[in-house]
Amino acid sequence: MQLREAVLDTSCVIALDAVGALPLLSFLFSLVLLPKAVREELFRRRETEDRFGILLRELAFIVPCDDYDQAELDILFTGRSVRGTKDRGEAESIAQASKKGASVIIDDMWGRKQARRHGLDLGGSITILRAFYDLRLRSGPELRANFVVLRQRGIRLPWKTVNATLQAIGQEPLTANELAQSPATRRTP
């Protein structure tokens, strides 16, 4: 089976790194591409700058990718009231995935909507973590623990979908107590 390439958005990189899952992406994808805007977001944060510099050196299948069409970005931002750096990572991810024929991994709702409009193979952090379970790279209890960590770190995910995923693999959904925990101050962009 030939693995596809994938383009990741910042929030997915942060979420997958939070649960130690970035190295496992090599079981799903031949290359993981990080657009310039994604790298800039990662390196703009003091708490992630050193960490992601090391990861980019250690994980050879995660590579920078700056091959996108500016006109494609302009089309993505048409009608969008907020421009500039907001949503730039999602837009570059979509543009590069379109050009490369790659999958795009995005959690942001606007980005997911745009990816669907472009007919891209789309996934998110939940999809990726579920794939690790399906490949037996993570057990059910480990997957549940991963979602607890993401919740505690303030990673924004559709928690109803998380619970449906957990129930589908025979795990207890996150409890109201776990979901109500005050998330840490760190949030995804």
C-alpha positions as a Markdown table, in Angstrom:
| # | Residue | x | y | z |
|---|---|---|---|---|
| 1 | Met | 0.0 | 0.0 | 0.0 |
| 2 | Gln | 1.4 | 3.4 | -1.0 |
| 3 | Leu | 1.0 | 6.0 | 1.6 |
| 4 | Arg | -0.3 | 9.5 | 0.6 |
| 5 | Glu | 1.1 | 12.8 | 1.5 |
| 6 | Ala | -0.7 | 15.0 | 4.0 |
| 7 | Val | -0.7 | 18.7 | 4.8 |
| 8 | Leu | -1.2 | 19.6 | 8.5 |
| 9 | Asp | -2.6 | 22.7 | 10.1 |
| 10 | Thr | -1.2 | 24.2 | 13.2 |
| 11 | Ser | -3.9 | 23.1 | 15.6 |
| 12 | Cys | -3.5 | 19.5 | 14.5 |
| 13 | Val | 0.3 | 19.6 | 14.9 |
| 14 | Ile | -0.1 | 20.9 | 18.4 |
| 15 | Ala | -2.8 | 18.4 | 19.3 |
| 16 | Leu | -0.9 | 15.4 | 17.9 |
| 17 | Asp | 2.3 | 16.5 | 19.6 |
| 18 | Ala | 0.5 | 17.0 | 22.9 |
| 19 | Val | -0.2 | 13.2 | 23.0 |
| 20 | Gly | 3.1 | 12.1 | 21.5 |
| 21 | Ala | 1.6 | 11.1 | 18.2 |
| 22 | Leu | 3.5 | 13.0 | 15.6 |
| 23 | Pro | 6.1 | 10.2 | 15.0 |
| 24 | Leu | 3.2 | 7.8 | 14.3 |
| 25 | Leu | 2.1 | 9.8 | 11.3 |
| 26 | Ser | 4.7 | 7.9 | 9.3 |
| 27 | Phe | 2.4 | 4.9 | 9.5 |
| 28 | Leu | -0.3 | 6.9 | 7.7 |
| 29 | Phe | 1.6 | 9.2 | 5.3 |
| 30 | Ser | 4.8 | 9.1 | 3.3 |
| 31 | Leu | 5.3 | 12.8 | 3.9 |
| 32 | Val | 3.7 | 15.3 | 6.2 |
| 33 | Leu | 3.9 | 18.8 | 4.8 |
| 34 | Leu | 3.9 | 22.0 | 6.9 |
| 35 | Pro | 3.1 | 25.2 | 5.1 |
| 36 | Lys | 5.0 | 28.4 | 5.8 |
| 37 | Ala | 2.1 | 29.9 | 7.8 |
| 38 | Val | 1.8 | 26.8 | 10.0 |
| 39 | Arg | 5.6 | 26.9 | 10.7 |
| 40 | Glu | 5.4 | 30.6 | 11.5 |
| 41 | Glu | 2.5 | 30.0 | 13.9 |
| 42 | Leu | 4.5 | 27.2 | 15.6 |
| 43 | Phe | 7.7 | 29.2 | 15.9 |
| 44 | Arg | 5.9 | 32.4 | 17.0 |
| 45 | Arg | 5.0 | 30.7 | 20.3 |
| 46 | Arg | 7.8 | 30.6 | 22.8 |
| 47 | Glu | 6.5 | 27.3 | 24.3 |
| 48 | Thr | 6.5 | 25.6 | 20.9 |
| 49 | Glu | 9.5 | 27.1 | 19.1 |
| 50 | Asp | 12.2 | 24.9 | 20.5 |
| 51 | Arg | 10.0 | 21.8 | 20.5 |
| 52 | Phe | 9.1 | 22.0 | 16.9 |
| 53 | Gly | 12.6 | 22.9 | 15.8 |
| 54 | Ile | 13.8 | 19.6 | 17.3 |
| 55 | Leu | 10.9 | 17.6 | 15.8 |
| 56 | Leu | 11.5 | 19.0 | 12.3 |
| 57 | Arg | 15.1 | 17.9 | 12.6 |
| 58 | Glu | 14.3 | 14.4 | 14.1 |
| 59 | Leu | 11.3 | 13.4 | 12.0 |
| 60 | Ala | 12.6 | 13.5 | 8.4 |
| 61 | Phe | 9.1 | 12.7 | 6.9 |
| 62 | Ile | 7.8 | 16.1 | 8.2 |
| 63 | Val | 9.0 | 18.7 | 5.8 |
| 64 | Pro | 8.4 | 22.3 | 5.0 |
| 65 | Cys | 6.2 | 23.0 | 2.0 |
| 66 | Asp | 5.8 | 26.4 | 0.4 |
| 67 | Asp | 4.4 | 25.4 | -2.9 |
| 68 | Tyr | 1.1 | 27.2 | -3.2 |
| 69 | Asp | -0.6 | 29.6 | -5.6 |
| 70 | Gln | -1.3 | 33.1 | -4.2 |
| 71 | Ala | -4.4 | 33.2 | -6.4 |
| 72 | Glu | -5.8 | 30.1 | -4.6 |
| 73 | Leu | -5.3 | 31.8 | -1.3 |
| 74 | Asp | -7.1 | 34.9 | -2.5 |
| 75 | Ile | -10.0 | 32.8 | -3.6 |
| 76 | Leu | -10.2 | 31.1 | -0.2 |
| 77 | Phe | -10.3 | 34.5 | 1.5 |
| 78 | Thr | -13.0 | 35.9 | -0.8 |
| 79 | Gly | -15.9 | 37.0 | 1.4 |
| 80 | Arg | -13.9 | 36.4 | 4.6 |
| 81 | Ser | -14.1 | 39.4 | 6.8 |
| 82 | Val | -10.9 | 38.6 | 8.7 |
| 83 | Arg | -7.7 | 38.4 | 6.7 |
| 84 | Gly | -4.1 | 38.6 | 7.4 |
| 85 | Thr | -2.7 | 35.9 | 9.7 |
| 86 | Lys | -6.0 | 34.6 | 10.9 |
| 87 | Asp | -6.8 | 31.4 | 9.0 |
| 88 | Arg | -3.7 | 31.7 | 6.9 |
| 89 | Gly | -2.4 | 28.3 | 8.1 |
| 90 | Glu | -5.7 | 26.7 | 7.1 |
| 91 | Ala | -5.7 | 28.5 | 3.7 |
| 92 | Glu | -2.1 | 27.5 | 2.9 |
| 93 | Ser | -2.8 | 23.9 | 4.0 |
| 94 | Ile | -5.8 | 23.7 | 1.6 |
| 95 | Ala | -4.0 | 25.4 | -1.3 |
| 96 | Gln | -1.0 | 23.1 | -0.9 |
| 97 | Ala | -3.1 | 20.0 | -0.5 |
| 98 | Ser | -5.0 | 20.9 | -3.6 |
| 99 | Lys | -1.8 | 21.4 | -5.6 |
| 100 | Lys | -0.1 | 18.3 | -4.3 |
| 101 | Gly | -3.1 | 16.0 | -4.4 |
| 102 | Ala | -2.5 | 15.4 | -0.7 |
| 103 | Ser | -4.8 | 14.8 | 2.3 |
| 104 | Val | -5.4 | 17.8 | 4.5 |
| 105 | Ile | -5.6 | 17.5 | 8.3 |
| 106 | Ile | -7.5 | 20.4 | 9.8 |
| 107 | Asp | -9.6 | 20.8 | 12.9 |
| 108 | Asp | -10.8 | 24.4 | 12.4 |
| 109 | Met | -14.4 | 24.5 | 11.2 |
| 110 | Trp | -13.8 | 27.2 | 8.5 |
| 111 | Gly | -10.9 | 25.3 | 7.2 |
| 112 | Arg | -12.8 | 22.0 | 7.1 |
| 113 | Lys | -15.6 | 23.7 | 5.2 |
| 114 | Gln | -13.2 | 25.1 | 2.6 |
| 115 | Ala | -11.4 | 21.8 | 2.3 |
| 116 | Arg | -14.8 | 20.1 | 1.5 |
| 117 | Arg | -15.6 | 22.8 | -1.0 |
| 118 | His | -12.3 | 21.9 | -2.8 |
| 119 | Gly | -13.1 | 18.2 | -2.7 |
| 120 | Leu | -10.0 | 17.3 | -0.6 |
| 121 | Asp | -9.4 | 14.2 | 1.3 |
| 122 | Leu | -10.1 | 15.6 | 4.8 |
| 123 | Gly | -9.3 | 14.5 | 8.3 |
| 124 | Gly | -8.7 | 16.0 | 11.7 |
| 125 | Ser | -7.1 | 15.2 | 15.0 |
| 126 | Ile | -9.9 | 12.8 | 15.9 |
| 127 | Thr | -9.7 | 11.0 | 12.6 |
| 128 | Ile | -5.9 | 10.6 | 12.9 |
| 129 | Leu | -6.1 | 9.3 | 16.5 |
| 130 | Arg | -8.9 | 6.9 | 15.5 |
| 131 | Ala | -6.6 | 5.6 | 12.6 |
| 132 | Phe | -3.9 | 5.0 | 15.2 |
| 133 | Tyr | -6.3 | 2.9 | 17.1 |
| 134 | Asp | -7.4 | 1.0 | 14.0 |
| 135 | Leu | -3.8 | 0.2 | 13.2 |
| 136 | Arg | -3.2 | -0.9 | 16.8 |
| 137 | Leu | -0.7 | 1.8 | 17.4 |
| 138 | Arg | -2.9 | 3.0 | 20.3 |
| 139 | Ser | -5.1 | 1.0 | 22.5 |
| 140 | Gly | -8.7 | 2.0 | 23.4 |
| 141 | Pro | -7.6 | 3.2 | 26.9 |
| 142 | Glu | -4.7 | 5.0 | 25.4 |
| 143 | Leu | -6.9 | 6.8 | 23.0 |
| 144 | Arg | -9.3 | 7.8 | 25.7 |
| 145 | Ala | -6.4 | 9.1 | 27.8 |
| 146 | Asn | -5.2 | 11.1 | 24.7 |
| 147 | Phe | -8.6 | 12.8 | 24.5 |
| 148 | Val | -8.4 | 13.6 | 28.3 |
| 149 | Val | -5.0 | 15.2 | 27.8 |
| 150 | Leu | -6.3 | 17.3 | 24.8 |
| 151 | Arg | -9.2 | 18.5 | 26.9 |
| 152 | Gln | -7.0 | 19.4 | 29.8 |
| 153 | Arg | -4.7 | 21.3 | 27.5 |
| 154 | Gly | -7.6 | 23.4 | 26.2 |
| 155 | Ile | -7.5 | 21.9 | 22.7 |
| 156 | Arg | -10.7 | 22.7 | 20.9 |
| 157 | Leu | -12.4 | 19.6 | 19.5 |
| 158 | Pro | -16.1 | 18.6 | 18.9 |
| 159 | Trp | -16.4 | 16.7 | 22.2 |
| 160 | Lys | -19.6 | 15.0 | 21.1 |
| 161 | Thr | -17.7 | 13.5 | 18.2 |
| 162 | Val | -14.9 | 12.5 | 20.6 |
| 163 | Asn | -17.4 | 10.7 | 22.8 |
| 164 | Ala | -19.0 | 9.0 | 19.8 |
| 165 | Thr | -15.6 | 7.9 | 18.6 |
| 166 | Leu | -14.8 | 6.5 | 22.1 |
| 167 | Gln | -18.1 | 4.7 | 22.3 |
| 168 | Ala | -17.5 | 3.2 | 18.8 |
| 169 | Ile | -14.3 | 1.5 | 20.0 |
| 170 | Gly | -15.9 | 0.3 | 23.3 |
| 171 | Gln | -14.6 | 3.0 | 25.6 |
| 172 | Glu | -16.5 | 5.0 | 28.0 |
| 173 | Pro | -17.2 | 8.6 | 26.8 |
| 174 | Leu | -15.6 | 11.4 | 28.6 |
| 175 | Thr | -17.5 | 12.2 | 31.7 |
| 176 | Ala | -19.3 | 15.5 | 32.4 |
| 177 | Asn | -16.6 | 16.1 | 35.0 |
| 178 | Glu | -13.8 | 15.5 | 32.5 |
| 179 | Leu | -15.5 | 17.8 | 30.0 |
| 180 | Ala | -16.2 | 20.5 | 32.6 |
| 181 | Gln | -12.6 | 20.7 | 33.7 |
| 182 | Ser | -11.2 | 24.1 | 33.3 |
| 183 | Pro | -8.9 | 23.8 | 30.4 |
| 184 | Ala | -5.4 | 25.1 | 30.6 |
| 185 | Thr | -4.6 | 28.6 | 29.3 |
| 186 | Arg | -2.9 | 27.2 | 26.2 |
| 187 | Arg | -5.3 | 27.1 | 23.3 |
| 188 | Thr | -4.9 | 26.2 | 19.7 |
| 189 | Pro | -4.9 | 29.1 | 17.2 |
